[in-house]
Amino acid sequence: MDARIARLRWRCRRGMRELDALLLAFVEGAVSLTEAEMAMFEGILELPDPVLHSYLLGRSAPADAATVALLERIRSGVGSGA
């Protein structure tokens, strides 16, 4: 899992400081994410910066409720699931 977290940390480095800060703070607590949450987070990282930025600022939202919940955890910096 450590190698996967290291890859995620690298992928969290985006072109926007705001995204970097939110994503890196989240991934630091990601060690206790379930496999499904980890896969969903990897999918979120595939989004283009403008779309992800809009989601994280709450300007728009994806249709999937589970993704919305994970985005809320990212916004709040809660990666532990607690």
mmCIF file of the N, C-alpha and C atoms, coordinates in Angstrom:
data_MODEL
# 
_entry.id   MODEL 
# 
loop_
_atom_site.group_PDB 
_atom_site.id 
_atom_site.type_symbol 
_atom_site.label_atom_id 
_atom_site.label_alt_id 
_atom_site.label_comp_id 
_atom_site.label_asym_id 
_atom_site.label_entity_id 
_atom_site.label_seq_id 
_atom_site.pdbx_PDB_ins_code 
_atom_site.Cartn_x 
_atom_site.Cartn_y 
_atom_site.Cartn_z 
_atom_site.occupancy 
_atom_site.B_iso_or_equiv 
_atom_site.pdbx_formal_charge 
_atom_site.auth_seq_id 
_atom_site.auth_comp_id 
_atom_site.auth_asym_id 
_atom_site.auth_atom_id 
_atom_site.pdbx_PDB_model_num 
ATOM 1   N N  . MET A 1 1  ? 0.828   -1.202 0.000   1.00 0.00 ? 1  MET A N  1 
ATOM 2   C CA . MET A 1 1  ? 0.000   0.000  0.000   1.00 0.00 ? 1  MET A CA 1 
ATOM 3   C C  . MET A 1 1  ? 0.870   1.263  0.000   1.00 0.00 ? 1  MET A C  1 
ATOM 4   N N  . ASP A 1 2  ? 2.071   1.191  0.580   1.00 0.00 ? 2  ASP A N  1 
ATOM 5   C CA . ASP A 1 2  ? 2.929   2.373  0.634   1.00 0.00 ? 2  ASP A CA 1 
ATOM 6   C C  . ASP A 1 2  ? 3.280   2.900  -0.749  1.00 0.00 ? 2  ASP A C  1 
ATOM 7   N N  . ALA A 1 3  ? 3.555   1.993  -1.676  1.00 0.00 ? 3  ALA A N  1 
ATOM 8   C CA . ALA A 1 3  ? 3.875   2.419  -3.039  1.00 0.00 ? 3  ALA A CA 1 
ATOM 9   C C  . ALA A 1 3  ? 2.669   3.085  -3.688  1.00 0.00 ? 3  ALA A C  1 
ATOM 10  N N  . ARG A 1 4  ? 1.482   2.574  -3.398  1.00 0.00 ? 4  ARG A N  1 
ATOM 11  C CA . ARG A 1 4  ? 0.269   3.167  -3.966  1.00 0.00 ? 4  ARG A CA 1 
ATOM 12  C C  . ARG A 1 4  ? 0.056   4.572  -3.409  1.00 0.00 ? 4  ARG A C  1 
ATOM 13  N N  . ILE A 1 5  ? 0.256   4.749  -2.109  1.00 0.00 ? 5  ILE A N  1 
ATOM 14  C CA . ILE A 1 5  ? 0.118   6.073  -1.490  1.00 0.00 ? 5  ILE A CA 1 
ATOM 15  C C  . ILE A 1 5  ? 1.157   7.026  -2.067  1.00 0.00 ? 5  ILE A C  1 
ATOM 16  N N  . ALA A 1 6  ? 2.375   6.558  -2.283  1.00 0.00 ? 6  ALA A N  1 
ATOM 17  C CA . ALA A 1 6  ? 3.415   7.398  -2.874  1.00 0.00 ? 6  ALA A CA 1 
ATOM 18  C C  . ALA A 1 6  ? 3.019   7.848  -4.278  1.00 0.00 ? 6  ALA A C  1 
ATOM 19  N N  . ARG A 1 7  ? 2.436   6.930  -5.060  1.00 0.00 ? 7  ARG A N  1 
ATOM 20  C CA . ARG A 1 7  ? 1.961   7.307  -6.408  1.00 0.00 ? 7  ARG A CA 1 
ATOM 21  C C  . ARG A 1 7  ? 0.843   8.335  -6.316  1.00 0.00 ? 7  ARG A C  1 
ATOM 22  N N  . LEU A 1 8  ? -0.048  8.149  -5.344  1.00 0.00 ? 8  LEU A N  1 
ATOM 23  C CA . LEU A 1 8  ? -1.141  9.107  -5.172  1.00 0.00 ? 8  LEU A CA 1 
ATOM 24  C C  . LEU A 1 8  ? -0.606  10.480 -4.791  1.00 0.00 ? 8  LEU A C  1 
ATOM 25  N N  . ARG A 1 9  ? 0.371   10.507 -3.893  1.00 0.00 ? 9  ARG A N  1 
ATOM 26  C CA . ARG A 1 9  ? 0.975   11.799 -3.514  1.00 0.00 ? 9  ARG A CA 1 
ATOM 27  C C  . ARG A 1 9  ? 1.517   12.508 -4.749  1.00 0.00 ? 9  ARG A C  1 
ATOM 28  N N  . TRP A 1 10 ? 2.201   11.759 -5.605  1.00 0.00 ? 10 TRP A N  1 
ATOM 29  C CA . TRP A 1 10 ? 2.760   12.357 -6.821  1.00 0.00 ? 10 TRP A CA 1 
ATOM 30  C C  . TRP A 1 10 ? 1.643   12.869 -7.724  1.00 0.00 ? 10 TRP A C  1 
ATOM 31  N N  . ARG A 1 11 ? 0.578   12.091 -7.863  1.00 0.00 ? 11 ARG A N  1 
ATOM 32  C CA . ARG A 1 11 ? -0.536  12.486 -8.727  1.00 0.00 ? 11 ARG A CA 1 
ATOM 33  C C  . ARG A 1 11 ? -1.322  13.660 -8.165  1.00 0.00 ? 11 ARG A C  1 
ATOM 34  N N  . CYS A 1 12 ? -1.218  13.912 -6.870  1.00 0.00 ? 12 CYS A N  1 
ATOM 35  C CA . CYS A 1 12 ? -1.906  15.048 -6.241  1.00 0.00 ? 12 CYS A CA 1 
ATOM 36  C C  . CYS A 1 12 ? -1.233  16.371 -6.563  1.00 0.00 ? 12 CYS A C  1 
ATOM 37  N N  . ARG A 1 13 ? -0.053  16.313 -7.116  1.00 0.00 ? 13 ARG A N  1 
ATOM 38  C CA . ARG A 1 13 ? 0.646   17.537 -7.507  1.00 0.00 ? 13 ARG A CA 1 
ATOM 39  C C  . ARG A 1 13 ? 0.056   17.999 -8.827  1.00 0.00 ? 13 ARG A C  1 
ATOM 40  N N  . ARG A 1 14 ? -0.747  19.041 -8.760  1.00 0.00 ? 14 ARG A N  1 
ATOM 41  C CA . ARG A 1 14 ? -1.472  19.530 -9.920  1.00 0.00 ? 14 ARG A CA 1 
ATOM 42  C C  . ARG A 1 14 ? -0.888  20.859 -10.373 1.00 0.00 ? 14 ARG A C  1 
ATOM 43  N N  . GLY A 1 15 ? -1.585  21.524 -11.257 1.00 0.00 ? 15 GLY A N  1 
ATOM 44  C CA . GLY A 1 15 ? -1.146  22.828 -11.717 1.00 0.00 ? 15 GLY A CA 1 
ATOM 45  C C  . GLY A 1 15 ? -1.709  23.974 -10.899 1.00 0.00 ? 15 GLY A C  1 
ATOM 46  N N  . MET A 1 16 ? -2.522  23.660 -9.906  1.00 0.00 ? 16 MET A N  1 
ATOM 47  C CA . MET A 1 16 ? -3.159  24.700 -9.097  1.00 0.00 ? 16 MET A CA 1 
ATOM 48  C C  . MET A 1 16 ? -2.822  24.462 -7.624  1.00 0.00 ? 16 MET A C  1 
ATOM 49  N N  . ARG A 1 17 ? -2.291  25.475 -6.963  1.00 0.00 ? 17 ARG A N  1 
ATOM 50  C CA . ARG A 1 17 ? -1.912  25.330 -5.559  1.00 0.00 ? 17 ARG A CA 1 
ATOM 51  C C  . ARG A 1 17 ? -3.068  24.903 -4.671  1.00 0.00 ? 17 ARG A C  1 
ATOM 52  N N  . GLU A 1 18 ? -4.248  25.442 -4.954  1.00 0.00 ? 18 GLU A N  1 
ATOM 53  C CA . GLU A 1 18 ? -5.419  25.107 -4.137  1.00 0.00 ? 18 GLU A CA 1 
ATOM 54  C C  . GLU A 1 18 ? -5.709  23.607 -4.199  1.00 0.00 ? 18 GLU A C  1 
ATOM 55  N N  . LEU A 1 19 ? -5.627  23.051 -5.397  1.00 0.00 ? 19 LEU A N  1 
ATOM 56  C CA . LEU A 1 19 ? -5.842  21.618 -5.548  1.00 0.00 ? 19 LEU A CA 1 
ATOM 57  C C  . LEU A 1 19 ? -4.735  20.828 -4.864  1.00 0.00 ? 19 LEU A C  1 
ATOM 58  N N  . ASP A 1 20 ? -3.496  21.262 -5.051  1.00 0.00 ? 20 ASP A N  1 
ATOM 59  C CA . ASP A 1 20 ? -2.375  20.579 -4.401  1.00 0.00 ? 20 ASP A CA 1 
ATOM 60  C C  . ASP A 1 20 ? -2.602  20.489 -2.897  1.00 0.00 ? 20 ASP A C  1 
ATOM 61  N N  . ALA A 1 21 ? -2.950  21.603 -2.287  1.00 0.00 ? 21 ALA A N  1 
ATOM 62  C CA . ALA A 1 21 ? -3.111  21.656 -0.830  1.00 0.00 ? 21 ALA A CA 1 
ATOM 63  C C  . ALA A 1 21 ? -4.225  20.721 -0.360  1.00 0.00 ? 21 ALA A C  1 
ATOM 64  N N  . LEU A 1 22 ? -5.370  20.790 -0.997  1.00 0.00 ? 22 LEU A N  1 
ATOM 65  C CA . LEU A 1 22 ? -6.495  19.942 -0.589  1.00 0.00 ? 22 LEU A CA 1 
ATOM 66  C C  . LEU A 1 22 ? -6.204  18.461 -0.811  1.00 0.00 ? 22 LEU A C  1 
ATOM 67  N N  . LEU A 1 23 ? -5.692  18.130 -1.975  1.00 0.00 ? 23 LEU A N  1 
ATOM 68  C CA . LEU A 1 23 ? -5.462  16.730 -2.309  1.00 0.00 ? 23 LEU A CA 1 
ATOM 69  C C  . LEU A 1 23 ? -4.346  16.113 -1.474  1.00 0.00 ? 23 LEU A C  1 
ATOM 70  N N  . LEU A 1 24 ? -3.265  16.857 -1.278  1.00 0.00 ? 24 LEU A N  1 
ATOM 71  C CA . LEU A 1 24 ? -2.165  16.325 -0.474  1.00 0.00 ? 24 LEU A CA 1 
ATOM 72  C C  . LEU A 1 24 ? -2.565  16.159 0.981   1.00 0.00 ? 24 LEU A C  1 
ATOM 73  N N  . ALA A 1 25 ? -3.327  17.100 1.524   1.00 0.00 ? 25 ALA A N  1 
ATOM 74  C CA . ALA A 1 25 ? -3.803  16.967 2.905   1.00 0.00 ? 25 ALA A CA 1 
ATOM 75  C C  . ALA A 1 25 ? -4.667  15.720 3.043   1.00 0.00 ? 25 ALA A C  1 
ATOM 76  N N  . PHE A 1 26 ? -5.497  15.470 2.051   1.00 0.00 ? 26 PHE A N  1 
ATOM 77  C CA . PHE A 1 26 ? -6.364  14.298 2.090   1.00 0.00 ? 26 PHE A CA 1 
ATOM 78  C C  . PHE A 1 26 ? -5.563  13.004 1.999   1.00 0.00 ? 26 PHE A C  1 
ATOM 79  N N  . VAL A 1 27 ? -4.646  12.944 1.053   1.00 0.00 ? 27 VAL A N  1 
ATOM 80  C CA . VAL A 1 27 ? -3.917  11.695 0.832   1.00 0.00 ? 27 VAL A CA 1 
ATOM 81  C C  . VAL A 1 27 ? -3.022  11.339 2.021   1.00 0.00 ? 27 VAL A C  1 
ATOM 82  N N  . GLU A 1 28 ? -2.623  12.308 2.814   1.00 0.00 ? 28 GLU A N  1 
ATOM 83  C CA . GLU A 1 28 ? -1.827  12.020 4.002   1.00 0.00 ? 28 GLU A CA 1 
ATOM 84  C C  . GLU A 1 28 ? -2.597  11.137 4.975   1.00 0.00 ? 28 GLU A C  1 
ATOM 85  N N  . GLY A 1 29 ? -3.916  11.250 4.987   1.00 0.00 ? 29 GLY A N  1 
ATOM 86  C CA . GLY A 1 29 ? -4.736  10.401 5.844   1.00 0.00 ? 29 GLY A CA 1 
ATOM 87  C C  . GLY A 1 29 ? -5.359  9.233  5.114   1.00 0.00 ? 29 GLY A C  1 
ATOM 88  N N  . ALA A 1 30 ? -4.953  9.000  3.893   1.00 0.00 ? 30 ALA A N  1 
ATOM 89  C CA . ALA A 1 30 ? -5.603  7.996  3.047   1.00 0.00 ? 30 ALA A CA 1 
ATOM 90  C C  . ALA A 1 30 ? -5.229  6.560  3.374   1.00 0.00 ? 30 ALA A C  1 
ATOM 91  N N  . VAL A 1 31 ? -4.339  6.340  4.329   1.00 0.00 ? 31 VAL A N  1 
ATOM 92  C CA . VAL A 1 31 ? -3.904  4.976  4.618   1.00 0.00 ? 31 VAL A CA 1 
ATOM 93  C C  . VAL A 1 31 ? -5.041  4.093  5.103   1.00 0.00 ? 31 VAL A C  1 
ATOM 94  N N  . SER A 1 32 ? -6.109  4.687  5.626   1.00 0.00 ? 32 SER A N  1 
ATOM 95  C CA . SER A 1 32 ? -7.219  3.860  6.110   1.00 0.00 ? 32 SER A CA 1 
ATOM 96  C C  . SER A 1 32 ? -8.432  3.882  5.182   1.00 0.00 ? 32 SER A C  1 
ATOM 97  N N  . LEU A 1 33 ? -8.250  4.343  3.959   1.00 0.00 ? 33 LEU A N  1 
ATOM 98  C CA . LEU A 1 33 ? -9.340  4.296  2.994   1.00 0.00 ? 33 LEU A CA 1 
ATOM 99  C C  . LEU A 1 33 ? -9.600  2.854  2.585   1.00 0.00 ? 33 LEU A C  1 
ATOM 100 N N  . THR A 1 34 ? -10.846 2.554  2.312   1.00 0.00 ? 34 THR A N  1 
ATOM 101 C CA . THR A 1 34 ? -11.168 1.228  1.787   1.00 0.00 ? 34 THR A CA 1 
ATOM 102 C C  . THR A 1 34 ? -10.650 1.132  0.354   1.00 0.00 ? 34 THR A C  1 
ATOM 103 N N  . GLU A 1 35 ? -10.625 -0.071 -0.164  1.00 0.00 ? 35 GLU A N  1 
ATOM 104 C CA . GLU A 1 35 ? -10.187 -0.275 -1.549  1.00 0.00 ? 35 GLU A CA 1 
ATOM 105 C C  . GLU A 1 35 ? -11.091 0.493  -2.515  1.00 0.00 ? 35 GLU A C  1 
ATOM 106 N N  . ALA A 1 36 ? -12.389 0.472  -2.263  1.00 0.00 ? 36 ALA A N  1 
ATOM 107 C CA . ALA A 1 36 ? -13.339 1.183  -3.129  1.00 0.00 ? 36 ALA A CA 1 
ATOM 108 C C  . ALA A 1 36 ? -13.102 2.693  -3.064  1.00 0.00 ? 36 ALA A C  1 
ATOM 109 N N  . GLU A 1 37 ? -12.850 3.228  -1.868  1.00 0.00 ? 37 GLU A N  1 
ATOM 110 C CA . GLU A 1 37 ? -12.585 4.664  -1.731  1.00 0.00 ? 37 GLU A CA 1 
ATOM 111 C C  . GLU A 1 37 ? -11.275 5.043  -2.414  1.00 0.00 ? 37 GLU A C  1 
ATOM 112 N N  . MET A 1 38 ? -10.278 4.180  -2.285  1.00 0.00 ? 38 MET A N  1 
ATOM 113 C CA . MET A 1 38 ? -8.990  4.435  -2.931  1.00 0.00 ? 38 MET A CA 1 
ATOM 114 C C  . MET A 1 38 ? -9.168  4.467  -4.449  1.00 0.00 ? 38 MET A C  1 
ATOM 115 N N  . ALA A 1 39 ? -9.914  3.524  -4.988  1.00 0.00 ? 39 ALA A N  1 
ATOM 116 C CA . ALA A 1 39 ? -10.172 3.497  -6.429  1.00 0.00 ? 39 ALA A CA 1 
ATOM 117 C C  . ALA A 1 39 ? -10.951 4.740  -6.860  1.00 0.00 ? 39 ALA A C  1 
ATOM 118 N N  . MET A 1 40 ? -11.910 5.149  -6.054  1.00 0.00 ? 40 MET A N  1 
ATOM 119 C CA . MET A 1 40 ? -12.689 6.347  -6.372  1.00 0.00 ? 40 MET A CA 1 
ATOM 120 C C  . MET A 1 40 ? -11.789 7.588  -6.348  1.00 0.00 ? 40 MET A C  1 
ATOM 121 N N  . PHE A 1 41 ? -10.894 7.668  -5.371  1.00 0.00 ? 41 PHE A N  1 
ATOM 122 C CA . PHE A 1 41 ? -9.954  8.791  -5.292  1.00 0.00 ? 41 PHE A CA 1 
ATOM 123 C C  . PHE A 1 41 ? -9.049  8.807  -6.518  1.00 0.00 ? 41 PHE A C  1 
ATOM 124 N N  . GLU A 1 42 ? -8.582  7.641  -6.944  1.00 0.00 ? 42 GLU A N  1 
ATOM 125 C CA . GLU A 1 42 ? -7.764  7.577  -8.154  1.00 0.00 ? 42 GLU A CA 1 
ATOM 126 C C  . GLU A 1 42 ? -8.546  8.084  -9.358  1.00 0.00 ? 42 GLU A C  1 
ATOM 127 N N  . GLY A 1 43 ? -9.835  7.759  -9.412  1.00 0.00 ? 43 GLY A N  1 
ATOM 128 C CA . GLY A 1 43 ? -10.677 8.257  -10.493 1.00 0.00 ? 43 GLY A CA 1 
ATOM 129 C C  . GLY A 1 43 ? -10.844 9.763  -10.439 1.00 0.00 ? 43 GLY A C  1 
ATOM 130 N N  . ILE A 1 44 ? -10.988 10.298 -9.246  1.00 0.00 ? 44 ILE A N  1 
ATOM 131 C CA . ILE A 1 44 ? -11.100 11.746 -9.063  1.00 0.00 ? 44 ILE A CA 1 
ATOM 132 C C  . ILE A 1 44 ? -9.837  12.430 -9.571  1.00 0.00 ? 44 ILE A C  1 
ATOM 133 N N  . LEU A 1 45 ? -8.692  11.815 -9.337  1.00 0.00 ? 45 LEU A N  1 
ATOM 134 C CA . LEU A 1 45 ? -7.434  12.408 -9.784  1.00 0.00 ? 45 LEU A CA 1 
ATOM 135 C C  . LEU A 1 45 ? -7.297  12.418 -11.303 1.00 0.00 ? 45 LEU A C  1 
ATOM 136 N N  . GLU A 1 46 ? -8.123  11.653 -11.995 1.00 0.00 ? 46 GLU A N  1 
ATOM 137 C CA . GLU A 1 46 ? -8.109  11.645 -13.457 1.00 0.00 ? 46 GLU A CA 1 
ATOM 138 C C  . GLU A 1 46 ? -8.867  12.844 -14.044 1.00 0.00 ? 46 GLU A C  1 
ATOM 139 N N  . LEU A 1 47 ? -9.659  13.512 -13.224 1.00 0.00 ? 47 LEU A N  1 
ATOM 140 C CA . LEU A 1 47 ? -10.453 14.638 -13.717 1.00 0.00 ? 47 LEU A CA 1 
ATOM 141 C C  . LEU A 1 47 ? -9.556  15.802 -14.113 1.00 0.00 ? 47 LEU A C  1 
ATOM 142 N N  . PRO A 1 48 ? -9.956  16.566 -15.117 1.00 0.00 ? 48 PRO A N  1 
ATOM 143 C CA . PRO A 1 48 ? -9.201  17.775 -15.473 1.00 0.00 ? 48 PRO A CA 1 
ATOM 144 C C  . PRO A 1 48 ? -9.248  18.773 -14.312 1.00 0.00 ? 48 PRO A C  1 
ATOM 145 N N  . ASP A 1 49 ? -8.195  19.559 -14.172 1.00 0.00 ? 49 ASP A N  1 
ATOM 146 C CA . ASP A 1 49 ? -8.112  20.519 -13.071 1.00 0.00 ? 49 ASP A CA 1 
ATOM 147 C C  . ASP A 1 49 ? -9.338  21.420 -12.950 1.00 0.00 ? 49 ASP A C  1 
ATOM 148 N N  . PRO A 1 50 ? -9.842  22.016 -14.042 1.00 0.00 ? 50 PRO A N  1 
ATOM 149 C CA . PRO A 1 50 ? -10.997 22.903 -13.887 1.00 0.00 ? 50 PRO A CA 1 
ATOM 150 C C  . PRO A 1 50 ? -12.236 22.192 -13.322 1.00 0.00 ? 50 PRO A C  1 
ATOM 151 N N  . VAL A 1 51 ? -12.463 20.958 -13.737 1.00 0.00 ? 51 VAL A N  1 
ATOM 152 C CA . VAL A 1 51 ? -13.614 20.189 -13.245 1.00 0.00 ? 51 VAL A CA 1 
ATOM 153 C C  . VAL A 1 51 ? -13.421 19.859 -11.776 1.00 0.00 ? 51 VAL A C  1 
ATOM 154 N N  . LEU A 1 52 ? -12.249 19.367 -11.426 1.00 0.00 ? 52 LEU A N  1 
ATOM 155 C CA . LEU A 1 52 ? -11.961 19.019 -10.040 1.00 0.00 ? 52 LEU A CA 1 
ATOM 156 C C  . LEU A 1 52 ? -12.039 20.250 -9.144  1.00 0.00 ? 52 LEU A C  1 
ATOM 157 N N  . HIS A 1 53 ? -11.513 21.348 -9.598  1.00 0.00 ? 53 HIS A N  1 
ATOM 158 C CA . HIS A 1 53 ? -11.567 22.600 -8.845  1.00 0.00 ? 53 HIS A CA 1 
ATOM 159 C C  . HIS A 1 53 ? -13.016 23.003 -8.593  1.00 0.00 ? 53 HIS A C  1 
ATOM 160 N N  . SER A 1 54 ? -13.833 22.915 -9.611  1.00 0.00 ? 54 SER A N  1 
ATOM 161 C CA . SER A 1 54 ? -15.254 23.254 -9.482  1.00 0.00 ? 54 SER A CA 1 
ATOM 162 C C  . SER A 1 54 ? -15.944 22.340 -8.474  1.00 0.00 ? 54 SER A C  1 
ATOM 163 N N  . TYR A 1 55 ? -15.655 21.053 -8.523  1.00 0.00 ? 55 TYR A N  1 
ATOM 164 C CA . TYR A 1 55 ? -16.233 20.104 -7.568  1.00 0.00 ? 55 TYR A CA 1 
ATOM 165 C C  . TYR A 1 55 ? -15.800 20.426 -6.145  1.00 0.00 ? 55 TYR A C  1 
ATOM 166 N N  . LEU A 1 56 ? -14.510 20.682 -5.967  1.00 0.00 ? 56 LEU A N  1 
ATOM 167 C CA . LEU A 1 56 ? -14.000 20.919 -4.618  1.00 0.00 ? 56 LEU A CA 1 
ATOM 168 C C  . LEU A 1 56 ? -14.444 22.251 -4.037  1.00 0.00 ? 56 LEU A C  1 
ATOM 169 N N  . LEU A 1 57 ? -14.765 23.208 -4.890  1.00 0.00 ? 57 LEU A N  1 
ATOM 170 C CA . LEU A 1 57 ? -15.295 24.478 -4.401  1.00 0.00 ? 57 LEU A CA 1 
ATOM 171 C C  . LEU A 1 57 ? -16.806 24.436 -4.219  1.00 0.00 ? 57 LEU A C  1 
ATOM 172 N N  . GLY A 1 58 ? -17.417 23.346 -4.637  1.00 0.00 ? 58 GLY A N  1 
ATOM 173 C CA . GLY A 1 58 ? -18.858 23.214 -4.509  1.00 0.00 ? 58 GLY A CA 1 
ATOM 174 C C  . GLY A 1 58 ? -19.644 23.949 -5.564  1.00 0.00 ? 58 GLY A C  1 
ATOM 175 N N  . ARG A 1 59 ? -18.996 24.366 -6.626  1.00 0.00 ? 59 ARG A N  1 
ATOM 176 C CA . ARG A 1 59 ? -19.683 25.076 -7.710  1.00 0.00 ? 59 ARG A CA 1 
ATOM 177 C C  . ARG A 1 59 ? -20.485 24.133 -8.586  1.00 0.00 ? 59 ARG A C  1 
ATOM 178 N N  . SER A 1 60 ? -20.054 22.883 -8.633  1.00 0.00 ? 60 SER A N  1 
ATOM 179 C CA . SER A 1 60 ? -20.775 21.843 -9.353  1.00 0.00 ? 60 SER A CA 1 
ATOM 180 C C  . SER A 1 60 ? -20.533 20.536 -8.617  1.00 0.00 ? 60 SER A C  1 
ATOM 181 N N  . ALA A 1 61 ? -21.255 19.501 -9.020  1.00 0.00 ? 61 ALA A N  1 
ATOM 182 C CA . ALA A 1 61 ? -21.124 18.213 -8.340  1.00 0.00 ? 61 ALA A CA 1 
ATOM 183 C C  . ALA A 1 61 ? -21.335 17.086 -9.337  1.00 0.00 ? 61 ALA A C  1 
ATOM 184 N N  . PRO A 1 62 ? -20.630 15.983 -9.131  1.00 0.00 ? 62 PRO A N  1 
ATOM 185 C CA . PRO A 1 62 ? -20.860 14.820 -9.980  1.00 0.00 ? 62 PRO A CA 1 
ATOM 186 C C  . PRO A 1 62 ? -22.201 14.188 -9.632  1.00 0.00 ? 62 PRO A C  1 
ATOM 187 N N  . ALA A 1 63 ? -22.710 13.354 -10.508 1.00 0.00 ? 63 ALA A N  1 
ATOM 188 C CA . ALA A 1 63 ? -24.013 12.717 -10.285 1.00 0.00 ? 63 ALA A CA 1 
ATOM 189 C C  . ALA A 1 63 ? -23.946 11.613 -9.233  1.00 0.00 ? 63 ALA A C  1 
ATOM 190 N N  . ASP A 1 64 ? -22.789 10.991 -9.064  1.00 0.00 ? 64 ASP A N  1 
ATOM 191 C CA . ASP A 1 64 ? -22.630 9.867  -8.152  1.00 0.00 ? 64 ASP A CA 1 
ATOM 192 C C  . ASP A 1 64 ? -22.540 10.340 -6.692  1.00 0.00 ? 64 ASP A C  1 
ATOM 193 N N  . ALA A 1 65 ? -23.440 9.857  -5.843  1.00 0.00 ? 65 ALA A N  1 
ATOM 194 C CA . ALA A 1 65 ? -23.490 10.274 -4.437  1.00 0.00 ? 65 ALA A CA 1 
ATOM 195 C C  . ALA A 1 65 ? -22.238 9.870  -3.672  1.00 0.00 ? 65 ALA A C  1 
ATOM 196 N N  . ALA A 1 66 ? -21.667 8.717  -3.975  1.00 0.00 ? 66 ALA A N  1 
ATOM 197 C CA . ALA A 1 66 ? -20.456 8.279  -3.277  1.00 0.00 ? 66 ALA A CA 1 
ATOM 198 C C  . ALA A 1 66 ? -19.278 9.196  -3.605  1.00 0.00 ? 66 ALA A C  1 
ATOM 199 N N  . THR A 1 67 ? -19.195 9.629  -4.850  1.00 0.00 ? 67 THR A N  1 
ATOM 200 C CA . THR A 1 67 ? -18.135 10.560 -5.239  1.00 0.00 ? 67 THR A CA 1 
ATOM 201 C C  . THR A 1 67 ? -18.341 11.905 -4.570  1.00 0.00 ? 67 THR A C  1 
ATOM 202 N N  . VAL A 1 68 ? -19.575 12.342 -4.474  1.00 0.00 ? 68 VAL A N  1 
ATOM 203 C CA . VAL A 1 68 ? -19.882 13.598 -3.779  1.00 0.00 ? 68 VAL A CA 1 
ATOM 204 C C  . VAL A 1 68 ? -19.420 13.506 -2.321  1.00 0.00 ? 68 VAL A C  1 
ATOM 205 N N  . ALA A 1 69 ? -19.694 12.377 -1.672  1.00 0.00 ? 69 ALA A N  1 
ATOM 206 C CA . ALA A 1 69 ? -19.294 12.191 -0.277  1.00 0.00 ? 69 ALA A CA 1 
ATOM 207 C C  . ALA A 1 69 ? -17.773 12.209 -0.132  1.00 0.00 ? 69 ALA A C  1 
ATOM 208 N N  . LEU A 1 70 ? -17.078 11.574 -1.059  1.00 0.00 ? 70 LEU A N  1 
ATOM 209 C CA . LEU A 1 70 ? -15.617 11.573 -0.995  1.00 0.00 ? 70 LEU A CA 1 
ATOM 210 C C  . LEU A 1 70 ? -15.064 12.966 -1.250  1.00 0.00 ? 70 LEU A C  1 
ATOM 211 N N  . LEU A 1 71 ? -15.642 13.696 -2.173  1.00 0.00 ? 71 LEU A N  1 
ATOM 212 C CA . LEU A 1 71 ? -15.213 15.073 -2.423  1.00 0.00 ? 71 LEU A CA 1 
ATOM 213 C C  . LEU A 1 71 ? -15.413 15.934 -1.179  1.00 0.00 ? 71 LEU A C  1 
ATOM 214 N N  . GLU A 1 72 ? -16.493 15.706 -0.445  1.00 0.00 ? 72 GLU A N  1 
ATOM 215 C CA . GLU A 1 72 ? -16.727 16.444 0.801   1.00 0.00 ? 72 GLU A CA 1 
ATOM 216 C C  . GLU A 1 72 ? -15.638 16.112 1.823   1.00 0.00 ? 72 GLU A C  1 
ATOM 217 N N  . ARG A 1 73 ? -15.257 14.859 1.901   1.00 0.00 ? 73 ARG A N  1 
ATOM 218 C CA . ARG A 1 73 ? -14.164 14.480 2.811   1.00 0.00 ? 73 ARG A CA 1 
ATOM 219 C C  . ARG A 1 73 ? -12.866 15.126 2.388   1.00 0.00 ? 73 ARG A C  1 
ATOM 220 N N  . ILE A 1 74 ? -12.605 15.226 1.101   1.00 0.00 ? 74 ILE A N  1 
ATOM 221 C CA . ILE A 1 74 ? -11.405 15.884 0.615   1.00 0.00 ? 74 ILE A CA 1 
ATOM 222 C C  . ILE A 1 74 ? -11.436 17.357 1.021   1.00 0.00 ? 74 ILE A C  1 
ATOM 223 N N  . ARG A 1 75 ? -12.585 18.000 0.806   1.00 0.00 ? 75 ARG A N  1 
ATOM 224 C CA . ARG A 1 75 ? -12.730 19.421 1.180   1.00 0.00 ? 75 ARG A CA 1 
ATOM 225 C C  . ARG A 1 75 ? -12.456 19.631 2.661   1.00 0.00 ? 75 ARG A C  1 
ATOM 226 N N  . SER A 1 76 ? -12.918 18.710 3.481   1.00 0.00 ? 76 SER A N  1 
ATOM 227 C CA . SER A 1 76 ? -12.754 18.863 4.925   1.00 0.00 ? 76 SER A CA 1 
ATOM 228 C C  . SER A 1 76 ? -11.409 18.326 5.428   1.00 0.00 ? 76 SER A C  1 
ATOM 229 N N  . GLY A 1 77 ? -10.645 17.686 4.521   1.00 0.00 ? 77 GLY A N  1 
ATOM 230 C CA . GLY A 1 77 ? -9.336  17.178 4.907   1.00 0.00 ? 77 GLY A CA 1 
ATOM 231 C C  . GLY A 1 77 ? -9.396  15.887 5.697   1.00 0.00 ? 77 GLY A C  1 
ATOM 232 N N  . VAL A 1 78 ? -10.519 15.175 5.622   1.00 0.00 ? 78 VAL A N  1 
ATOM 233 C CA . VAL A 1 78 ? -10.681 13.939 6.384   1.00 0.00 ? 78 VAL A CA 1 
ATOM 234 C C  . VAL A 1 78 ? -10.397 12.751 5.498   1.00 0.00 ? 78 VAL A C  1 
ATOM 235 N N  . GLY A 1 79 ? -9.194  12.217 5.591   1.00 0.00 ? 79 GLY A N  1 
ATOM 236 C CA . GLY A 1 79 ? -8.820  11.050 4.806   1.00 0.00 ? 79 GLY A CA 1 
ATOM 237 C C  . GLY A 1 79 ? -8.938  9.758  5.571   1.00 0.00 ? 79 GLY A C  1 
ATOM 238 N N  . SER A 1 80 ? -9.169  9.866  6.882   1.00 0.00 ? 80 SER A N  1 
ATOM 239 C CA . SER A 1 80 ? -9.151  8.656  7.706   1.00 0.00 ? 80 SER A CA 1 
ATOM 240 C C  . SER A 1 80 ? -10.465 7.920  7.728   1.00 0.00 ? 80 SER A C  1 
ATOM 241 N N  . GLY A 1 81 ? -11.539 8.534  7.281   1.00 0.00 ? 81 GLY A N  1 
ATOM 242 C CA . GLY A 1 81 ? -12.831 7.879  7.304   1.00 0.00 ? 81 GLY A CA 1 
ATOM 243 C C  . GLY A 1 81 ? -13.466 7.904  8.675   1.00 0.00 ? 81 GLY A C  1 
ATOM 244 N N  . ALA A 1 82 ? -12.820 8.540  9.639   1.00 0.00 ? 82 ALA A N  1 
ATOM 245 C CA . ALA A 1 82 ? -13.356 8.596  11.002  1.00 0.00 ? 82 ALA A CA 1 
ATOM 246 C C  . ALA A 1 82 ? -14.346 9.697  11.175  1.00 0.00 ? 82 ALA A C  1 
# 
